[in-house]
Amino acid sequence: MPQEIKAAEKLIVALDVKSLAEAKEMVGKLSPDVRIFKVGMGLFTLCGPDAVALVHDSGARVFLDLKFHDIPNTVAHAVRSAAKLGVFMMNIHALGGSEMMMRAVEAARESEKKPKLLGVTVLTSMDQSSIGEVGINMKIEDEVVALARLGKDSGLDGVVASPAETSLIRKNLGKDFIIVTPGIRPAGAEKNDQKRVMTPTDAVRAGADYIVVGRPVIETKDPLAAAKKIIKEMES
Ligand code: C5P
């Protein structure tokens, strides 16, 4: 499926806003050109399922980015609950292990809407020294690939990966595995706090099926124009 995704459907806009009213305004500005919105833990903790519902009301889909990591039974319960909201994609931490991931996959597959389940490998905020602090002594790239492979073997549909890891994961895990890539900056855009960034086109070339973009769209004067520019860039 990955190579069939059209440019307009590859863009996921991160709804990193501070209230339900702001979320509604942003979705109103960007729909129907933007087809997928990411609801993260900030907005979800504040507004809960209402944040998901407002995106669905606009006709767009939701990537629920809550990164579940707990004992298998609890994660399976959380996945079941999120699946009931009808989200398109959601994620869990691959570091929770194969049993946790398998139980999550089972819960997603048993649900009516069958959300795509993605794994988070190593957080992009971590480097070699911070993974060492938590007892991981492998090279960070090897750890990312090992966790992505464990995720695939456990039945996950794909992973969330930084631009720097995208081509490595694609090379090692093959075509039939979704890669969602944040840390995207169109040429000339502010980097903000992202350290390693890639343009939308380069991320897609590196193997990303979907790109997540937040501030370069939502913090501009004309979010719709910014989103359209990114879609156009990926089409060319
Ligand atoms: O504003 P910006 O484009 O940097 O937003 C990127 C979004 O993707 C944010 O919601 C951020 O939390 C998320 N994200 C990320 N890096 C990851 C995983 C998620 O930037 N590795």
Residues whose N, C-alpha, C, O or C-beta is under 5 A from the ligand:
A	BS01	C5P	A14 D16 G40 T124 P182 G183 I184 Q194 V212 V213 G214 R215 P216
